[in-house]
Protein backbone atom coordinates (compact mmCIF):
# COMPACT_ATOMS: atom_id res chain seq x y z
CA UNK A 1 0.00 0.00 0.00
CA UNK A 2 2.80 2.41 0.94
CA UNK A 3 4.58 1.71 -2.34
CA UNK A 4 1.42 2.46 -4.28
CA UNK A 5 0.94 5.77 -2.46
CA UNK A 6 4.52 6.81 -3.16
CA UNK A 7 4.13 5.86 -6.83
CA UNK A 8 0.92 7.89 -7.12
CA UNK A 9 2.57 10.89 -5.50
CA UNK A 10 5.55 10.70 -7.83
CA UNK A 11 3.40 10.32 -10.93
CA UNK A 12 1.33 13.34 -9.91
CA UNK A 13 4.47 15.46 -9.59
CA UNK A 14 5.86 14.24 -12.91
CA UNK A 15 2.61 15.09 -14.66
CA UNK A 16 2.59 18.58 -13.20
CA UNK A 17 6.14 19.23 -14.36
CA UNK A 18 5.37 18.05 -17.88
CA UNK A 19 2.28 20.22 -18.17
CA UNK A 20 4.28 23.33 -17.31
CA UNK A 21 7.41 22.82 -19.32
CA UNK A 22 9.30 20.19 -17.35
CA UNK A 23 9.44 17.81 -20.30
CA UNK A 24 6.14 18.08 -22.13
CA UNK A 25 6.74 21.27 -24.07
CA UNK A 26 4.21 23.39 -22.16
CA UNK A 27 4.76 27.03 -21.27
CA UNK A 28 5.58 28.18 -17.78
CA UNK A 29 3.51 31.06 -16.45
CA UNK A 30 6.20 32.84 -14.48
CA UNK A 31 4.94 35.54 -12.11
CA UNK A 32 6.49 38.98 -11.66
CA UNK A 33 9.07 39.28 -8.86
CA UNK A 34 7.62 39.65 -5.37
CA UNK A 35 7.08 43.13 -3.99
CA UNK A 36 9.39 43.57 -1.00
CA UNK A 37 10.52 46.52 1.15
CA UNK A 38 13.96 47.79 0.24
CA UNK A 39 15.26 46.83 3.69
CA UNK A 40 14.35 43.20 3.07
CA UNK A 41 15.86 43.25 -0.42
CA UNK A 42 19.10 44.63 0.99
CA UNK A 43 19.32 41.96 3.68
CA UNK A 44 18.60 39.18 1.18
CA UNK A 45 21.16 40.51 -1.29
CA UNK A 46 23.87 40.51 1.37
CA UNK A 47 22.97 36.99 2.47
CA UNK A 48 22.77 35.33 -0.96
CA UNK A 49 25.99 37.06 -2.09
CA UNK A 50 27.76 35.49 0.88
CA UNK A 51 26.17 32.10 0.19
CA UNK A 52 27.20 32.10 -3.46
CA UNK A 53 30.75 33.08 -2.56
CA UNK A 54 31.00 30.44 0.16
CA UNK A 55 29.65 27.43 -1.77
CA UNK A 56 32.74 26.09 -3.51
CA UNK A 57 32.46 24.00 -6.66
CA UNK A 58 34.32 21.11 -5.00
CA UNK A 59 31.51 20.78 -2.45
CA UNK A 60 33.34 22.40 0.46
CA UNK A 61 32.30 25.54 2.30
CA UNK A 62 34.36 28.72 2.63
CA UNK A 63 33.25 29.55 6.15
CA UNK A 64 35.40 32.65 6.42
CA UNK A 65 33.63 34.31 3.49
CA UNK A 66 30.22 33.38 4.83
CA UNK A 67 31.12 34.70 8.29
CA UNK A 68 31.43 38.18 6.82
CA UNK A 69 27.63 38.24 6.44
CA UNK A 70 26.74 35.88 9.29
CA UNK A 71 27.01 38.11 12.34
CA UNK A 72 26.72 36.41 15.72
CA UNK A 73 24.97 37.52 18.90
CA UNK A 74 26.06 36.57 22.40
CA UNK A 75 23.68 35.08 24.92
CA UNK A 76 22.10 37.70 27.20
CA UNK A 77 21.60 36.57 30.81
CA UNK A 78 19.87 39.88 31.58
CA UNK A 79 16.45 40.48 30.00
CA UNK A 80 16.43 42.70 26.92
CA UNK A 81 14.01 45.57 26.41
CA UNK A 82 11.23 43.07 25.66
CA UNK A 83 11.98 40.97 28.75
CA UNK A 84 13.63 38.06 26.88
CA UNK A 85 16.90 36.62 28.10
CA UNK A 86 19.02 33.77 26.82
CA UNK A 87 21.61 31.28 28.02
CA UNK A 88 23.74 28.67 26.27
CA UNK A 89 23.68 25.11 27.62
CA UNK A 90 25.96 22.18 26.81
CA UNK A 91 24.10 19.10 25.59
CA UNK A 92 26.96 16.80 24.57
CA UNK A 93 30.55 17.91 25.10
CA UNK A 94 31.90 14.97 23.08
CA UNK A 95 30.32 16.28 19.87
CA UNK A 96 30.33 19.96 20.79
CA UNK A 97 26.53 20.06 20.77
CA UNK A 98 24.93 23.01 22.56
CA UNK A 99 21.68 24.94 22.51
CA UNK A 100 20.57 28.49 23.24
CA UNK A 101 17.60 28.77 25.59
CA UNK A 102 15.32 31.81 25.35
CA UNK A 103 12.89 32.63 28.14
CA UNK A 104 10.72 35.61 29.00
CA UNK A 105 10.54 34.99 32.74
CA UNK A 106 13.34 36.67 34.69
CA UNK A 107 15.02 34.54 37.35
CA UNK A 108 13.41 35.21 40.73
CA UNK A 109 12.33 33.27 43.81
CA UNK A 110 8.74 33.49 42.54
CA UNK A 111 9.55 31.99 39.13
CA UNK A 112 9.07 28.43 40.35
CA UNK A 113 5.45 29.23 41.23
CA UNK A 114 4.65 30.58 37.76
CA UNK A 115 2.58 28.39 35.40
CA UNK A 116 4.91 26.11 33.40
CA UNK A 117 5.49 27.16 29.80
CA UNK A 118 5.48 25.04 26.63
CA UNK A 119 8.82 24.37 24.97
CA UNK A 120 9.74 24.81 21.32
CA UNK A 121 12.85 22.92 20.28
CA UNK A 122 13.93 24.96 17.28
CA UNK A 123 16.13 23.84 14.37
CA UNK A 124 17.42 26.66 12.21
CA UNK A 125 17.59 26.73 8.42
CA UNK A 126 20.57 27.29 6.17
CA UNK A 127 20.66 24.35 3.79
CA UNK A 128 22.22 22.07 6.46
CA UNK A 129 25.49 23.97 5.92
CA UNK A 130 25.11 27.52 7.24
CA UNK A 131 24.03 29.64 10.20
CA UNK A 132 23.94 28.66 13.86
CA UNK A 133 21.94 29.19 17.02
CA UNK A 134 24.16 32.24 17.63
CA UNK A 135 23.57 33.83 14.21
CA UNK A 136 21.94 37.22 14.66
CA UNK A 137 19.25 36.21 12.17
CA UNK A 138 18.28 33.14 14.21
CA UNK A 139 18.83 34.77 17.60
CA UNK A 140 16.39 37.57 16.68
CA UNK A 141 13.85 35.11 15.29
CA UNK A 142 13.88 32.94 18.42
CA UNK A 143 13.62 35.98 20.68
CA UNK A 144 10.51 37.05 18.80
CA UNK A 145 8.99 33.56 19.00
CA UNK A 146 9.72 33.45 22.74
CA UNK A 147 8.07 36.80 23.36
CA UNK A 148 5.05 36.51 21.07
CA UNK A 149 4.22 32.81 21.38
CA UNK A 150 4.96 32.82 25.14
CA UNK A 151 7.09 29.71 25.14
CA UNK A 152 10.61 28.70 26.10
CA UNK A 153 12.69 28.28 22.94
CA UNK A 154 15.56 25.80 22.84
CA UNK A 155 17.53 26.62 19.68
CA UNK A 156 19.74 23.70 18.63
CA UNK A 157 23.26 24.39 17.41
CA UNK A 158 23.49 21.19 15.39
CA UNK A 159 26.60 20.17 13.45
CA UNK A 160 26.83 21.46 9.89
CA UNK A 161 27.55 19.78 6.57
CA UNK A 162 29.65 19.15 4.56
CA UNK A 163 31.99 18.57 7.51
CA UNK A 164 29.20 16.61 9.22
CA UNK A 165 26.93 14.89 6.71
CA UNK A 166 23.73 12.97 7.33
CA UNK A 167 22.80 11.84 9.96
CA UNK A 168 24.72 14.23 12.26
CA UNK A 169 22.04 16.94 12.33
CA UNK A 170 19.31 14.38 13.05
CA UNK A 171 21.38 12.83 15.82
CA UNK A 172 21.85 16.25 17.40
CA UNK A 173 18.15 17.13 17.27
CA UNK A 174 17.24 13.84 18.92
CA UNK A 175 19.98 14.29 21.52
CA UNK A 176 18.48 17.60 22.61
CA UNK A 177 15.06 15.99 23.12
CA UNK A 178 16.59 13.23 25.21
CA UNK A 179 18.64 15.74 27.19
CA UNK A 180 15.48 17.68 28.04
CA UNK A 181 13.65 14.50 28.98
CA UNK A 182 16.37 13.48 31.43
CA UNK A 183 17.72 16.79 32.71
CA UNK A 184 15.15 19.48 31.98
CA UNK A 185 16.68 22.96 32.03
CA UNK A 186 19.52 24.09 34.30
CA UNK A 187 18.39 25.50 37.62
CA UNK A 188 20.00 28.87 36.94
CA UNK A 189 17.53 29.45 34.10
CA UNK A 190 14.76 29.12 36.68
CA UNK A 191 11.87 28.87 34.23
CA UNK A 192 9.21 26.22 34.87
CA UNK A 193 8.55 24.22 31.71
CA UNK A 194 5.83 21.77 30.76
CA UNK A 195 7.39 18.68 29.17
CA UNK A 196 3.94 17.47 28.09
CA UNK A 197 3.89 20.44 25.70
CA UNK A 198 7.11 20.10 23.72
CA UNK A 199 6.96 21.13 20.07
CA UNK A 200 9.60 20.60 17.41
CA UNK A 201 9.92 23.46 14.95
CA UNK A 202 12.27 24.32 12.14
CA UNK A 203 12.58 26.43 9.05
CA UNK A 204 13.81 25.24 5.65
CA UNK A 205 16.53 22.63 6.31
CA UNK A 206 15.56 22.85 9.97
CA UNK A 207 12.05 21.78 8.99
CA UNK A 208 13.51 18.73 7.28
CA UNK A 209 15.49 17.92 10.41
CA UNK A 210 12.43 18.41 12.62
CA UNK A 211 10.45 15.92 10.52
CA UNK A 212 13.14 13.26 10.73
CA UNK A 213 13.72 13.81 14.46
CA UNK A 214 9.96 13.49 15.05
CA UNK A 215 9.96 10.29 12.98
CA UNK A 216 12.74 8.82 15.12
CA UNK A 217 11.08 9.89 18.35
CA UNK A 218 7.66 8.49 17.47
CA UNK A 219 9.00 5.19 16.10
CA UNK A 220 11.34 4.47 19.03
CA UNK A 221 10.57 4.21 22.72
CA UNK A 222 10.55 7.86 23.75
CA UNK A 223 10.99 8.93 27.33
CA UNK A 224 7.65 9.00 29.17
CA UNK A 225 8.70 12.28 30.81
CA UNK A 226 8.59 14.20 27.50
CA UNK A 227 5.57 14.37 25.21
CA UNK A 228 6.10 15.58 21.66
CA UNK A 229 2.87 17.51 21.18
CA UNK A 230 3.40 18.62 17.57
CA UNK A 231 5.77 19.78 14.87
CA UNK A 232 5.79 23.12 13.06
CA UNK A 233 7.61 23.05 9.73
CA UNK A 234 8.23 26.48 8.21
CA UNK A 235 8.76 25.96 4.48
CA UNK A 236 10.60 22.65 5.03
CA UNK A 237 13.40 21.68 2.66
CA UNK A 238 12.43 18.52 0.78
CA UNK A 239 13.25 17.55 -2.79
CA UNK A 240 13.95 14.92 -5.41
CA UNK A 241 15.57 14.39 -8.78
CA UNK A 242 12.35 15.51 -10.43
CA UNK A 243 11.87 19.24 -11.04
CA UNK A 244 8.41 20.21 -9.87
CA UNK A 245 6.19 22.87 -11.42
CA UNK A 246 6.95 25.40 -8.68
CA UNK A 247 10.70 24.84 -8.97
CA UNK A 248 10.61 25.46 -12.69
CA UNK A 249 8.23 28.41 -12.48
CA UNK A 250 9.90 30.25 -9.60
CA UNK A 251 13.59 29.50 -10.09
CA UNK A 252 15.31 32.87 -10.30
CA UNK A 253 12.15 34.75 -9.30
CA UNK A 254 11.65 33.73 -5.70
CA UNK A 255 14.66 35.08 -3.76
CA UNK A 256 16.88 33.14 -1.31
CA UNK A 257 16.32 29.66 -2.79
CA UNK A 258 17.20 28.67 -6.35
CA UNK A 259 17.87 25.23 -7.76
CA UNK A 260 21.64 25.64 -7.96
CA UNK A 261 21.94 26.56 -4.28
CA UNK A 262 19.50 23.83 -3.28
CA UNK A 263 21.31 21.13 -5.29
CA UNK A 264 24.62 22.18 -3.73
CA UNK A 265 23.15 21.85 -0.25
CA UNK A 266 21.80 18.38 -0.95
CA UNK A 267 25.20 17.21 -2.24
CA UNK A 268 26.83 18.62 0.88
CA UNK A 269 24.45 16.85 3.27
CA UNK A 270 23.45 13.55 1.65
CA UNK A 271 25.55 10.40 2.04
CA UNK A 272 28.31 9.98 -0.52
CA UNK A 273 26.92 8.61 -3.78
CA UNK A 274 23.27 9.39 -2.93
CA UNK A 275 21.04 11.48 -5.17
CA UNK A 276 18.06 13.64 -4.23
CA UNK A 277 15.70 10.67 -4.31
CA UNK A 278 17.29 9.48 -1.07
CA UNK A 279 14.61 9.25 1.69
CA UNK A 280 16.33 12.09 3.56
CA UNK A 281 15.29 14.49 0.79
CA UNK A 282 12.44 12.72 -1.01
CA UNK A 283 10.16 12.25 1.97
CA UNK A 284 7.40 9.77 1.19
CA UNK A 285 6.45 9.03 4.78
CA UNK A 286 7.39 5.37 4.71
CA UNK A 287 8.46 5.41 8.37
CA UNK A 288 5.59 7.49 9.72
CA UNK A 289 3.71 5.71 12.50
CA UNK A 290 0.39 6.26 14.20
CA UNK A 291 2.26 8.03 17.01
CA UNK A 292 3.61 10.70 14.68
CA UNK A 293 2.62 14.06 16.19
CA UNK A 294 0.21 16.59 14.64
CA UNK A 295 1.93 18.81 12.08
CA UNK A 296 1.66 22.36 10.81
CA UNK A 297 3.25 22.91 7.40
CA UNK A 298 3.83 26.50 6.30
CA UNK A 299 3.89 27.18 2.55
CA UNK A 300 4.81 30.37 0.71
CA UNK A 301 3.51 31.27 -2.74
CA UNK A 302 6.93 32.54 -3.90
CA UNK A 303 8.85 29.56 -2.53
CA UNK A 304 10.15 27.23 -5.27
CA UNK A 305 9.95 24.33 -2.77
CA UNK A 306 6.19 24.63 -2.21
CA UNK A 307 5.19 21.62 -4.33
CA UNK A 308 7.37 19.33 -2.19
CA UNK A 309 5.85 20.81 0.96
CA UNK A 310 2.27 20.24 -0.19
CA UNK A 311 3.15 16.72 -1.31
CA UNK A 312 4.64 16.04 2.13
CA UNK A 313 1.45 17.23 3.83
CA UNK A 314 -0.63 15.01 1.54
CA UNK A 315 1.48 11.99 2.44
CA UNK A 316 1.12 12.72 6.16
CA UNK A 317 -2.65 12.73 5.74
CA UNK A 318 -2.58 9.26 4.22
CA UNK A 319 -0.04 7.60 6.48
CA UNK A 320 -0.28 6.92 10.17
CA UNK A 321 -2.66 9.77 10.91
CA UNK A 322 -6.17 8.76 9.89
CA UNK A 323 -7.58 12.26 10.35
CA UNK A 324 -6.82 15.02 7.88
CA UNK A 325 -7.10 17.42 10.83
CA UNK A 326 -3.75 16.03 12.08
CA UNK A 327 -2.03 18.04 9.35
CA UNK A 328 -2.61 21.77 9.00
CA UNK A 329 -1.29 23.51 5.89
CA UNK A 330 -0.89 27.27 6.34
CA UNK A 331 -0.63 29.15 3.05
CA UNK A 332 0.89 32.61 2.57
CA UNK A 333 0.37 33.30 -1.16
CA UNK A 334 2.77 36.26 -1.38
CA UNK A 335 5.46 34.88 0.93
CA UNK A 336 9.06 34.29 -0.13
CA UNK A 337 11.25 31.57 1.30
CA UNK A 338 12.42 32.65 4.79
CA UNK A 339 9.76 35.39 5.09
CA UNK A 340 9.46 34.64 8.83
CA UNK A 341 12.98 36.04 9.41
CA UNK A 342 11.90 39.53 8.38
CA UNK A 343 9.58 41.21 10.92
CA UNK A 344 8.98 44.02 8.40
CA UNK A 345 6.75 41.62 6.45
CA UNK A 346 3.12 41.38 7.58
CA UNK A 347 3.03 37.63 6.96
CA UNK A 348 5.78 37.20 9.53
CA UNK A 349 3.48 38.50 12.25
CA UNK A 350 0.58 36.38 11.01
CA UNK A 351 2.75 33.28 11.20
CA UNK A 352 3.38 33.83 14.91
CA UNK A 353 -0.38 33.90 15.49
CA UNK A 354 -0.78 30.64 13.56
CA UNK A 355 1.99 28.99 15.57
CA UNK A 356 0.41 30.00 18.87
CA UNK A 357 -3.02 28.77 17.76
CA UNK A 358 -1.54 25.42 16.65
CA UNK A 359 0.23 24.99 19.98
CA UNK A 360 -2.90 25.87 21.95
CA UNK A 361 -5.01 23.41 19.96
CA UNK A 362 -2.52 20.57 20.47
CA UNK A 363 -1.83 21.04 24.16
CA UNK A 364 -3.27 18.48 26.58
CA UNK A 365 -6.49 19.47 28.26
CA UNK A 366 -6.04 20.94 31.70
CA UNK A 367 -7.82 19.07 34.51
CA UNK A 368 -10.74 20.85 36.11
CA UNK A 369 -9.87 22.76 39.22
ABEGO torsion letter per residue (X at the ends): XAAAAAAAAAAAAAAAAAAAGAGAGBBBBBBBBBBBBAAAAAAAAAAAAAAAAABBAAGBBBAAAAAAABBBBBBBABBBAAGBBBBBBBABAAAGBBBBBBBABBBBAAAAABBBBBBBBBBBBGGGABEBAABAAAAAAAAAAAAAAGBBBBBBBBBBOAABBOAAAAAAAAAAAAAAAAAEBBAAAGBBBBAABBBBBBBEAAAAAAAAAAAAAAABBBBAABBBAEBBBBGBBBBBABBBAAAAAABGABBGBBAAAAAAAAAAABBBGBBAABAAABBAGAABBAABBBBBBBBBAABAAAAAAAAAAAAAAABGBABAAABBBBBBAABBBGAAABAABAAAAAAAAAAAAAAAAABBBBBBX
